[in-house]
């Protein structure tokens, strides 16, 4: 049981405090409720660009990393379709350094054409290196718009097209900052050997003077039900054919989400999982195969992907995947399999909660979902999943009409 306190400043900043006397370090985590789904379709990749820009210095602090290093701290950030998350770990006695740094860049970044150009070039290079010049790198850029036709999950966090970042100007950047990176669009969570009173005092000192801002309207179109199977075939300079099959599934806030997550573990969590044992080890149709959920807050995707052995035809490989899908959907599941994946999830989750940083991040995320108390309900939600629920959810998800298949073929 993770205990915590919560309070909200007058400017709308939510603050969560978890007292953890077992560590000398403090985790300082700030979550902004902005991800790639909050971008305009013609200006994508901005949330990820800001993940970089936020480290370029703020109005009163020209260097972000230098003072943090002097305080013995480390920092990083990540962007998803739904959120952007910045975090710091540092010794408890230097915690005010984190308040100073994070409040100043929330107050205002030091925008300049030079700094924008530097980070645009970094993102463009990342786009080229990770998505265009890497084998199979553009698969997500192809699969997402195949599966989504309305919802902004149709583009990856890197953006829909690199020209959107290339064409970004200072006015675009300022507008995006002012309408998203605000106290009333953020959750601050702190985990460590700290007391709520001292965190409240520091929060009032450093964050309360920042005025709330007008947050951009969240007009996000719901993806309509998919009523027809979709396919796309591409040819690339890759060593093996690959297949990607995406199915629409429930949102993070529905019970089916937990069921689908366990199904993905039944299929592909380790070498004892179904797909590996059957299609890699026994039938030797694939050199590698995986199944996972995208983990999005809105309705996400259940994805099965595999690299096909050179002697195997792509149609035979796809048929074998569907045979495995149908077996599970028809209820061919042993109780021990279900218990195994539940136990594995529980052990990984419990181990993760030993980290003050993981607790800080999870508390902020669950608060965004509705209530930080959800952090104490995760294991039970997985524990409650039954064999019948697995079969019913599998039958609902793994409908051919609900599938989008990308055939990623090697040029011969």
C-alpha positions as CSV (number, residue, x, y, z in Angstrom):
1,X,0.0,0.0,0.0
2,X,1.5,3.3,-1.1
3,X,0.3,6.2,1.1
4,X,0.4,9.8,-0.1
5,X,-1.0,13.3,0.4
6,X,-2.4,15.6,-2.2
7,X,-3.1,19.3,-2.5
8,X,-3.8,21.8,-5.2
9,X,-2.4,25.3,-5.6
10,X,-4.7,28.2,-6.5
11,X,-3.2,28.2,-10.0
12,X,-4.4,24.6,-10.6
13,X,-1.1,22.7,-10.1
14,X,-1.8,19.4,-8.5
15,X,0.8,18.1,-6.0
16,X,1.2,14.6,-4.7
17,X,3.7,13.7,-1.9
18,X,4.8,10.2,-0.9
19,X,6.9,9.8,2.2
20,X,9.5,7.1,1.6
21,X,12.2,7.0,4.4
22,X,14.0,4.1,2.7
23,X,15.9,6.3,0.3
24,X,18.3,9.3,0.5
25,X,17.3,10.4,-2.9
26,X,14.2,12.3,-3.9
27,X,12.3,11.7,-7.1
28,X,10.7,14.9,-8.4
29,X,8.3,14.2,-11.3
30,X,6.2,16.6,-13.3
31,X,3.6,15.4,-15.8
32,X,2.1,17.7,-18.4
33,X,-1.2,16.6,-19.9
34,X,0.0,17.0,-23.4
35,X,1.1,14.4,-25.9
36,X,1.1,13.9,-29.6
37,X,-2.7,13.5,-29.6
38,X,-3.0,17.2,-28.6
39,X,-1.3,18.4,-31.8
40,X,-2.8,19.8,-34.9
41,X,-2.8,17.3,-37.9
42,X,-0.7,19.7,-39.9
43,X,1.7,20.5,-37.0
44,X,2.7,17.2,-35.5
45,X,5.7,16.2,-33.5
46,X,5.5,19.3,-31.3
47,X,5.1,17.5,-27.9
48,X,8.3,15.5,-28.7
49,X,10.1,18.7,-29.9
50,X,9.2,20.3,-26.6
51,X,10.7,17.4,-24.7
52,X,14.0,18.6,-26.2
53,X,13.3,22.4,-26.0
54,X,12.5,22.3,-22.3
55,X,16.2,21.5,-21.6
56,X,17.5,24.5,-23.6
57,X,17.3,26.9,-20.7
58,X,14.6,29.1,-19.2
59,X,14.1,32.9,-18.7
60,X,16.2,33.1,-15.5
61,X,18.4,30.0,-15.9
62,X,20.4,29.8,-19.1
63,X,21.7,26.3,-18.4
64,X,19.3,23.6,-17.1
65,X,21.7,20.7,-16.7
66,X,24.7,22.5,-15.1
67,X,23.1,23.5,-11.7
68,X,21.4,20.1,-11.4
69,X,24.7,18.3,-11.9
70,X,26.3,20.5,-9.2
71,X,23.4,19.5,-6.9
72,X,24.2,15.8,-7.5
73,X,21.0,15.3,-9.6
74,X,20.0,13.5,-12.8
75,X,17.1,14.2,-15.1
76,X,15.3,12.9,-18.2
77,X,12.0,13.0,-19.9
78,X,9.7,11.1,-22.3
79,X,6.8,11.8,-24.5
80,X,3.8,9.5,-25.4
81,X,0.6,10.0,-27.3
82,X,-1.0,11.2,-24.1
83,X,1.5,12.9,-21.8
84,X,5.0,14.5,-21.5
85,X,6.8,13.5,-18.4
86,X,9.9,15.2,-16.9
87,X,11.7,13.8,-13.9
88,X,14.6,14.5,-11.6
89,X,16.4,12.5,-8.9
90,X,18.7,14.3,-6.5
91,X,19.8,14.2,-2.8
92,X,17.0,15.2,-0.4
93,X,19.0,18.2,0.9
94,X,19.1,19.7,-2.6
95,X,15.5,19.3,-3.4
96,X,14.9,23.1,-3.7
97,X,17.1,23.0,-6.8
98,X,14.5,20.9,-8.5
99,X,11.8,23.3,-7.6
100,X,13.8,26.3,-8.8
101,X,14.6,24.6,-12.2
102,X,11.2,23.2,-12.9
103,X,9.2,26.3,-11.9
104,X,11.3,28.6,-14.0
105,X,10.9,26.6,-17.2
106,X,7.1,26.3,-16.5
107,X,7.1,30.1,-16.0
108,X,8.8,30.6,-19.4
109,X,11.3,29.1,-21.7
110,X,14.1,31.2,-23.2
111,X,12.9,31.0,-26.8
112,X,15.4,31.9,-29.5
113,X,15.7,31.0,-33.2
114,X,19.1,29.6,-32.6
115,X,17.9,27.2,-29.8
116,X,14.9,26.2,-31.9
117,X,17.1,25.4,-34.9
118,X,19.4,23.3,-32.8
119,X,16.6,21.2,-31.4
120,X,14.8,20.9,-34.7
121,X,18.0,19.5,-36.2
122,X,18.3,17.0,-33.3
123,X,14.7,15.8,-33.8
124,X,15.1,15.6,-37.6
125,X,18.3,13.5,-37.1
126,X,16.4,11.3,-34.7
127,X,13.6,10.9,-37.2
128,X,16.0,9.9,-39.9
129,X,18.1,7.6,-37.8
130,X,15.3,5.8,-35.9
131,X,12.5,5.7,-38.4
132,X,13.9,6.1,-42.0
133,X,17.4,4.7,-41.9
134,X,16.8,1.7,-39.6
135,X,15.5,-1.6,-40.8
136,X,11.7,-1.8,-40.1
137,X,12.0,1.7,-38.6
138,X,9.1,3.2,-40.5
139,X,6.7,0.3,-39.6
140,X,4.9,2.4,-36.9
141,X,4.6,5.3,-39.3
142,X,2.8,3.0,-41.6
143,X,0.7,0.9,-39.2
144,X,-0.8,3.8,-37.2
145,X,-2.5,5.6,-40.1
146,X,-3.6,2.2,-41.4
147,X,-5.4,1.5,-38.1
148,X,-6.6,5.0,-37.2
149,X,-8.5,7.1,-39.7
150,X,-9.9,9.8,-37.3
151,X,-8.2,9.7,-33.9
152,X,-4.8,11.6,-33.6
153,X,-3.2,8.3,-32.5
154,X,-2.8,7.9,-36.3
155,X,0.7,9.5,-36.0
156,X,3.6,8.6,-33.8
157,X,5.1,11.0,-31.2
158,X,8.0,11.8,-33.6
159,X,5.3,13.3,-35.9
160,X,3.4,12.5,-39.1
161,X,5.9,14.0,-41.4
162,X,9.3,15.5,-40.7
163,X,8.4,18.6,-42.7
164,X,6.1,19.6,-39.8
165,X,9.2,20.1,-37.6
166,X,11.3,21.5,-40.4
167,X,8.6,24.2,-40.9
168,X,8.0,25.0,-37.2
169,X,8.7,28.7,-36.3
170,X,9.0,30.6,-33.1
171,X,5.4,31.7,-33.1
172,X,4.2,28.0,-33.4
173,X,6.5,27.1,-30.6
174,X,5.4,29.9,-28.3
175,X,1.7,29.2,-28.8
176,X,2.2,25.5,-28.1
177,X,4.1,26.3,-24.9
178,X,1.6,28.8,-23.6
179,X,-1.4,26.6,-24.2
180,X,0.0,23.3,-22.7
181,X,2.9,23.8,-20.3
182,X,1.0,25.5,-17.5
183,X,0.4,24.8,-13.8
184,X,-3.3,24.0,-14.5
185,X,-2.2,21.4,-17.0
186,X,0.4,19.7,-14.8
187,X,0.8,17.2,-11.9
188,X,3.8,17.4,-9.7
189,X,4.6,14.2,-7.7
190,X,7.4,13.8,-5.2
191,X,8.6,10.6,-3.6
192,X,11.4,10.4,-1.0
193,X,12.2,11.1,2.6
194,X,10.2,14.3,2.6
195,X,7.3,15.7,4.6
196,X,4.1,17.1,3.1
197,X,4.4,20.4,5.0
198,X,7.9,21.2,3.5
199,X,6.8,20.2,0.0
200,X,3.7,22.5,0.4
201,X,5.9,25.4,1.5
202,X,8.3,24.9,-1.4
203,X,5.4,24.5,-3.9
204,X,3.9,27.7,-2.7
205,X,7.2,29.5,-2.9
206,X,8.2,28.4,-6.4
207,X,5.1,27.5,-8.3
208,X,2.2,29.5,-6.8
209,X,3.4,32.8,-8.5
210,X,2.9,31.2,-11.9
211,X,-0.4,32.2,-13.3
212,X,-2.8,29.7,-14.7
213,X,-3.2,29.8,-18.5
214,X,-5.9,29.1,-21.1
215,X,-5.4,25.4,-22.0
216,X,-6.0,24.5,-25.6
217,X,-9.4,22.8,-26.2
218,X,-9.2,19.0,-26.2
219,X,-11.3,18.2,-29.2
220,X,-10.3,14.6,-29.9
221,X,-12.4,12.7,-32.4
222,X,-13.3,9.2,-31.3
223,X,-12.2,6.5,-33.7
224,X,-15.3,4.8,-35.3
225,X,-15.7,1.1,-35.1
226,X,-13.7,-0.6,-37.8
227,X,-16.0,-2.7,-40.0
228,X,-13.6,-4.0,-42.6
229,X,-10.2,-5.5,-42.6
230,X,-7.4,-3.3,-43.9
231,X,-4.1,-4.3,-45.5
232,X,-1.1,-2.6,-46.8
233,X,2.0,-4.0,-48.5
234,X,5.4,-2.3,-48.7
235,X,8.8,-3.4,-50.0
236,X,12.0,-2.4,-48.2
237,X,15.7,-3.2,-48.1
238,X,15.4,-5.6,-45.0
239,X,16.8,-9.1,-44.5
240,X,13.4,-10.8,-43.7
241,X,9.8,-10.3,-44.4
242,X,7.8,-9.0,-41.4
243,X,4.1,-8.9,-40.6
244,X,2.3,-6.4,-38.3
245,X,-1.3,-6.9,-37.3
246,X,-3.1,-4.3,-35.3
247,X,-6.5,-4.7,-33.5
248,X,-8.5,-1.9,-31.9
249,X,-9.0,-2.5,-28.1
250,X,-10.4,-0.7,-25.1
251,X,-9.2,2.4,-23.4
252,X,-7.0,2.5,-20.3
253,X,-10.0,3.2,-18.1
254,X,-12.0,0.1,-19.0
255,X,-11.7,-3.4,-17.4
256,X,-11.0,-5.0,-20.8
257,X,-7.7,-3.1,-20.9
258,X,-6.3,-5.4,-18.1
259,X,-7.7,-8.5,-19.8
260,X,-6.0,-7.5,-23.1
261,X,-2.7,-6.8,-21.3
262,X,-2.8,-10.3,-19.8
263,X,-3.6,-11.8,-23.3
264,X,-0.5,-10.1,-24.7
265,X,1.5,-11.7,-22.0
266,X,0.0,-15.1,-22.7
267,X,1.0,-14.7,-26.3
268,X,4.5,-13.3,-26.0
269,X,5.9,-12.7,-22.5
270,X,9.2,-14.7,-22.6
271,X,10.3,-17.9,-24.3
272,X,7.6,-20.0,-22.5
273,X,4.8,-18.0,-24.1
274,X,2.4,-19.3,-26.7
275,X,3.7,-17.6,-29.9
276,X,7.3,-18.3,-29.2
277,X,6.8,-21.9,-28.3
278,X,4.6,-22.7,-31.2
279,X,5.7,-20.4,-34.1
280,X,9.4,-19.9,-33.3
281,X,10.6,-23.0,-31.4
282,X,8.3,-25.8,-32.8
283,X,7.2,-24.8,-36.2
284,X,10.2,-22.5,-36.9
285,X,8.1,-20.1,-39.0
286,X,9.4,-16.9,-37.3
287,X,12.8,-15.8,-36.1
288,X,11.2,-13.4,-33.7
289,X,7.6,-12.7,-32.7
290,X,5.9,-10.4,-30.2
291,X,2.5,-9.2,-29.0
292,X,1.9,-6.1,-27.0
293,X,-0.6,-3.3,-26.3
294,X,0.1,0.3,-27.0
295,X,-1.1,1.3,-23.5
296,X,-2.9,4.4,-24.5
297,X,-5.5,6.3,-22.4
298,X,-8.0,6.4,-25.2
299,X,-8.9,3.3,-27.3
300,X,-5.5,1.8,-28.2
301,X,-4.1,-1.1,-30.2
302,X,-3.2,-4.7,-29.6
303,X,-0.3,-5.5,-32.0
304,X,1.1,-8.8,-33.1
305,X,4.4,-8.6,-35.1
306,X,6.9,-11.1,-36.3
307,X,9.9,-11.5,-38.6
308,X,9.4,-14.4,-40.9
309,X,12.0,-17.1,-41.7
310,X,13.5,-16.7,-45.2
311,X,12.1,-20.1,-46.3
312,X,8.5,-19.3,-45.2
313,X,5.8,-17.6,-47.2
314,X,4.2,-14.5,-45.6
315,X,0.7,-16.0,-46.1
316,X,1.7,-19.2,-44.3
317,X,3.1,-17.2,-41.4
318,X,0.0,-15.1,-41.2
319,X,-2.2,-18.2,-41.2
320,X,-0.2,-19.7,-38.3
321,X,-0.7,-16.5,-36.3
322,X,-4.5,-16.6,-36.8
323,X,-4.5,-20.3,-35.8
324,X,-2.9,-19.3,-32.4
325,X,-5.4,-16.4,-32.1
326,X,-8.4,-18.7,-32.7
327,X,-7.2,-21.3,-30.2
328,X,-7.1,-18.7,-27.5
329,X,-10.4,-17.1,-28.6
330,X,-12.1,-20.5,-28.4
331,X,-11.1,-20.9,-24.8
332,X,-8.1,-23.2,-25.2
333,X,-6.4,-21.8,-22.1
334,X,-5.0,-23.6,-19.1
335,X,-5.4,-22.1,-15.6
336,X,-1.7,-22.4,-14.9
337,X,-0.9,-20.2,-17.9
338,X,-3.1,-17.5,-16.5
339,X,-1.7,-17.8,-13.1
340,X,1.8,-17.7,-14.5
341,X,1.3,-14.4,-16.3
342,X,-0.5,-12.9,-13.3
343,X,2.4,-13.8,-11.0
344,X,4.9,-12.4,-13.4
345,X,3.1,-9.1,-13.7
346,X,2.7,-8.9,-9.9
347,X,6.4,-9.5,-9.3
348,X,7.6,-7.0,-11.9
349,X,5.1,-4.4,-10.6
350,X,6.1,-4.9,-7.0
351,X,9.8,-4.7,-7.8
352,X,9.2,-1.5,-9.8
353,X,7.5,0.1,-6.8
354,X,10.8,-0.2,-4.8
355,X,12.0,2.7,-6.9
356,X,11.0,6.2,-5.6
357,X,11.1,7.5,-9.2
358,X,8.7,4.8,-10.4
359,X,6.3,5.6,-7.6
360,X,6.4,9.3,-8.4
361,X,5.7,8.7,-12.0
362,X,2.9,6.2,-11.4
363,X,1.2,8.5,-8.8
364,X,1.1,11.4,-11.3
365,X,-0.1,9.1,-14.1
366,X,-2.9,7.6,-12.0
367,X,-3.9,11.0,-10.8
368,X,-4.3,12.0,-14.5
369,X,-6.5,9.0,-15.0
370,X,-8.8,10.1,-12.2
371,X,-7.2,9.4,-8.8
372,X,-3.7,8.6,-7.6
373,X,-5.3,5.9,-5.4
374,X,-5.5,3.8,-8.5
375,X,-1.9,2.9,-7.9
376,X,-2.9,0.6,-5.1
377,X,-5.6,-1.1,-7.2
378,X,-3.5,-2.2,-10.1
379,X,-2.5,-5.7,-8.9
380,X,-6.0,-6.5,-7.8
381,X,-7.4,-5.5,-11.2
382,X,-5.1,-8.1,-12.9
383,X,-5.8,-10.6,-10.2
384,X,-9.6,-10.4,-10.8
385,X,-9.3,-11.3,-14.5
386,X,-11.0,-14.7,-15.2
387,X,-10.6,-17.3,-17.9
388,X,-14.1,-16.4,-19.3
389,X,-13.1,-12.7,-19.5
390,X,-10.0,-13.6,-21.4
391,X,-12.0,-15.7,-23.9
392,X,-14.7,-13.0,-24.3
393,X,-12.2,-10.2,-24.7
394,X,-10.1,-12.2,-27.2
395,X,-13.2,-13.0,-29.3
396,X,-14.1,-9.3,-29.3
397,X,-10.6,-8.0,-30.2
398,X,-9.5,-10.6,-32.7
399,X,-12.1,-10.1,-35.3
400,X,-10.8,-10.0,-38.8
401,X,-12.9,-6.9,-39.5
402,X,-11.1,-5.2,-36.6
403,X,-7.7,-6.0,-38.1
404,X,-5.2,-3.8,-39.9
405,X,-2.3,-5.8,-41.4
406,X,1.0,-4.4,-42.7
407,X,3.0,-6.8,-44.9
408,X,6.5,-5.5,-44.7
409,X,8.4,-7.4,-47.4
410,X,12.0,-7.8,-48.3
411,X,13.0,-6.6,-51.7
412,X,14.2,-9.7,-53.6
